[in-house]
Amino acid sequence: MKWCLEPAAYALAVVLCLPLSAEAHRAWMLPSATVLSGSDLWVTVDAAISNDLFYFGHSPIRLDNLAITAPDGSPVKSENASTGKFRSTFDVPLAQPGTYKIAVVNDMAAAMYEDGGETKRWRGSAEAFAREVPAGAKNLQVSRTHSRTEVFVTAGKPTDKALQPTGVGLELVPITHPNDLVQGEAASFRLLRDGKPAVDVAVAVVPGGFATGTT
């Protein structure tokens, strides 16, 4: 059984979807397994955007900002990455024992301003904003969107280092390890905004696996 919570969520299949703005479509990743044992371990991950969770039918998640963290905190390179019409897919080698974090984090900005009597629009990364939008632009209007989609996968015994928050944006930090979740049992999480306790945040629990035909 798979679940996604908005704006922050963990699934029984350990899928986290974390958009910071309300959108019709939901971004999600689904690993082929979340807890593994043995040697020469790998997982294959599907990544997509759709109305119905875990159904392909709208667009793929782009993998430009894919980041995989090993149990010791070091980066891991994905293998066999591919992006098609409805989904992206990639493989992750699990060379170390412990819990891995697989994340796609996007930090985007959009601006509208006047230049020489014309209205101009700009969209790009938050880092590029200061370089590409003129300083002192007239009637400047700016919006910023920070989104995070994460999954956790464990080889052998679960570990905690990959669960640590980044301190940026809205994050759901597990107290109960995501790979120890069992349907019907209680689990605890902490909701943070920029590293501090978040308040007045509406959270919706969305069950996956129920197609509505509206993708």
C-alpha positions as CSV (number, residue, x, y, z in Angstrom):
1,M,0.0,0.0,0.0
2,K,1.4,3.4,-1.0
3,W,0.6,6.8,0.3
4,C,1.6,10.4,-0.3
5,L,1.0,13.3,2.0
6,E,0.9,17.0,1.0
7,P,2.6,19.3,1.5
8,A,4.8,16.9,3.3
9,A,4.4,13.1,3.4
10,Y,5.8,9.7,3.9
11,A,4.4,6.6,2.4
12,L,4.2,3.0,3.6
13,A,6.3,2.4,0.5
14,V,8.5,5.3,1.8
15,V,7.6,7.8,-0.9
16,L,7.7,11.5,0.0
17,C,6.1,14.2,-2.1
18,L,6.7,17.7,-0.9
19,P,5.4,20.5,-3.2
20,L,5.4,23.9,-1.5
21,S,2.7,25.3,-3.8
22,A,-0.7,23.8,-4.6
23,E,-0.6,22.2,-8.0
24,A,-3.0,19.9,-9.9
25,H,-0.4,17.3,-10.5
26,R,1.8,15.5,-8.0
27,A,5.5,14.6,-8.3
28,W,6.4,11.2,-7.0
29,M,9.2,8.6,-7.1
30,L,8.7,4.8,-6.6
31,P,11.6,2.5,-5.9
32,S,11.4,-1.2,-6.9
33,A,12.0,-2.1,-3.3
34,T,12.6,-0.1,0.0
35,V,14.3,-2.7,2.2
36,L,16.8,-5.2,0.8
37,S,19.3,-7.7,2.1
38,G,22.1,-9.7,0.5
39,S,25.0,-8.7,-1.8
40,D,25.2,-6.8,-5.1
41,L,22.1,-4.8,-4.2
42,W,20.3,-2.4,-6.6
43,V,17.0,-0.6,-6.9
44,T,15.3,0.8,-9.9
45,V,13.3,4.0,-9.4
46,D,10.5,5.4,-11.5
47,A,9.9,9.2,-11.3
48,A,6.9,10.9,-12.7
49,I,4.3,13.7,-12.4
50,S,0.6,12.8,-12.5
51,N,-2.9,13.4,-11.0
52,D,-3.1,9.8,-9.7
53,L,-0.2,8.7,-7.6
54,F,2.0,5.9,-9.0
55,Y,0.2,5.9,-12.3
56,F,2.1,7.2,-15.4
57,G,0.0,9.5,-17.6
58,H,1.2,13.1,-17.6
59,S,5.0,13.8,-17.7
60,P,8.3,12.6,-16.3
61,I,10.3,14.1,-13.5
62,R,13.5,15.6,-15.0
63,L,16.6,14.3,-13.3
64,D,18.8,17.3,-13.6
65,N,18.6,17.9,-9.8
66,L,18.7,14.3,-8.8
67,A,20.8,13.8,-5.6
68,I,21.4,10.4,-4.0
69,T,23.0,10.3,-0.5
70,A,24.7,7.1,0.8
71,P,24.3,6.0,4.5
72,D,27.7,7.7,5.3
73,G,26.6,11.0,3.8
74,S,28.6,10.7,0.6
75,P,27.0,11.3,-2.9
76,V,26.0,8.3,-5.1
77,K,25.9,8.4,-8.9
78,S,22.8,6.9,-10.5
79,E,23.1,4.4,-13.3
80,N,21.2,3.8,-16.6
81,A,19.1,7.1,-16.3
82,S,16.5,7.6,-19.0
83,T,13.6,10.0,-19.5
84,G,10.7,9.0,-21.7
85,K,7.3,10.5,-22.5
86,F,5.6,9.7,-19.1
87,R,8.4,8.8,-16.7
88,S,12.0,8.9,-15.9
89,T,13.8,5.8,-14.6
90,F,17.2,5.2,-13.1
91,D,19.1,2.5,-11.1
92,V,20.9,3.0,-7.8
93,P,23.7,0.7,-6.6
94,L,23.5,0.1,-2.8
95,A,27.2,-0.6,-2.1
96,Q,27.0,0.4,1.6
97,P,24.8,-1.1,4.3
98,G,22.2,1.4,5.7
99,T,19.7,3.9,4.5
100,Y,19.9,5.9,1.3
101,K,18.1,9.1,0.5
102,I,17.1,9.6,-3.1
103,A,15.9,13.2,-3.8
104,V,14.9,15.6,-6.6
105,V,14.9,19.2,-5.2
106,N,14.0,22.1,-7.4
107,D,14.4,25.8,-6.4
108,M,12.8,28.0,-9.1
109,A,11.9,31.6,-9.4
110,A,9.7,33.6,-11.8
111,A,9.7,37.3,-12.4
112,M,7.7,39.9,-14.3
113,Y,9.0,43.5,-14.7
114,E,9.1,46.5,-17.0
115,D,12.1,47.3,-19.2
116,G,12.0,50.1,-21.7
117,G,8.2,50.3,-21.6
118,E,7.8,46.6,-22.3
119,T,6.6,43.9,-19.8
120,K,9.2,41.1,-19.6
121,R,8.9,37.7,-18.0
122,W,11.7,35.6,-16.7
123,R,11.9,32.1,-15.2
124,G,14.9,30.1,-14.0
125,S,16.8,28.9,-10.9
126,A,16.9,31.0,-7.8
127,E,20.7,31.2,-8.2
128,A,20.3,32.7,-11.7
129,F,17.8,35.4,-10.6
130,A,20.4,38.0,-9.4
131,R,22.5,37.5,-12.6
132,E,19.7,37.6,-15.2
133,V,17.1,40.0,-13.9
134,P,18.2,43.7,-14.0
135,A,18.9,45.2,-10.6
136,G,16.3,47.9,-9.9
137,A,13.9,46.5,-12.4
138,K,10.7,48.6,-12.5
139,N,7.5,47.1,-11.1
140,L,9.3,43.9,-10.3
141,Q,7.1,41.0,-9.2
142,V,8.8,37.8,-8.1
143,S,7.6,34.4,-7.0
144,R,9.7,31.5,-5.8
145,T,8.9,27.8,-5.6
146,H,10.9,25.2,-3.7
147,S,9.8,21.6,-4.2
148,R,11.3,18.4,-2.8
149,T,10.5,14.7,-3.7
150,E,12.3,12.1,-1.7
151,V,12.4,8.4,-1.1
152,F,14.4,6.3,1.3
153,V,15.8,2.8,0.6
154,T,17.6,0.6,3.1
155,A,20.2,-2.1,2.6
156,G,20.3,-4.3,5.6
157,K,19.8,-2.5,8.9
158,P,18.2,1.0,8.8
159,T,20.5,4.0,9.7
160,D,19.7,7.6,10.5
161,K,22.3,9.9,8.8
162,A,20.4,10.2,5.5
163,L,17.3,11.3,7.4
164,Q,18.8,14.5,8.6
165,P,16.9,17.7,7.4
166,T,18.6,20.2,5.1
167,G,17.2,23.2,6.8
168,V,15.8,24.6,3.6
169,G,12.1,24.8,2.7
170,L,9.3,22.6,4.1
171,E,10.5,19.2,5.3
172,L,9.0,16.3,7.0
173,V,11.6,14.8,9.3
174,P,10.9,11.2,10.5
175,I,11.1,10.2,14.1
176,T,9.9,6.7,13.1
177,H,12.3,5.5,10.5
178,P,10.5,5.4,7.0
179,N,11.7,1.9,6.3
180,D,10.3,0.7,9.6
181,L,6.7,1.8,8.8
182,V,4.1,-0.9,9.2
183,Q,0.5,-0.5,8.2
184,G,-1.8,-0.1,11.2
185,E,1.0,0.9,13.6
186,A,1.6,4.5,14.8
187,A,4.4,6.6,13.4
188,S,5.8,10.0,14.3
189,F,7.2,12.8,12.2
190,R,8.3,16.4,12.7
191,L,7.4,19.1,10.2
192,L,10.0,21.9,9.7
193,R,10.1,25.1,7.7
194,D,13.7,26.3,7.1
195,G,14.9,24.1,10.0
196,K,12.4,25.4,12.5
197,P,9.1,23.9,13.7
198,A,6.4,24.6,11.1
199,V,3.0,25.9,12.3
200,D,-0.4,26.4,10.6
201,V,0.5,24.0,7.8
202,A,-2.4,21.9,6.3
203,V,-1.4,18.3,5.6
204,A,-3.4,16.0,3.4
205,V,-2.9,12.2,3.3
206,V,-3.4,10.9,-0.2
207,P,-3.6,7.2,-0.8
208,G,-1.8,5.9,-3.9
209,G,-3.0,3.3,-6.3
210,F,-6.5,4.6,-7.0
211,A,-6.8,5.9,-10.5
212,T,-9.4,8.5,-11.2
213,G,-8.9,8.7,-15.0
214,T,-8.1,12.4,-14.8
215,T,-4.4,12.3,-15.5
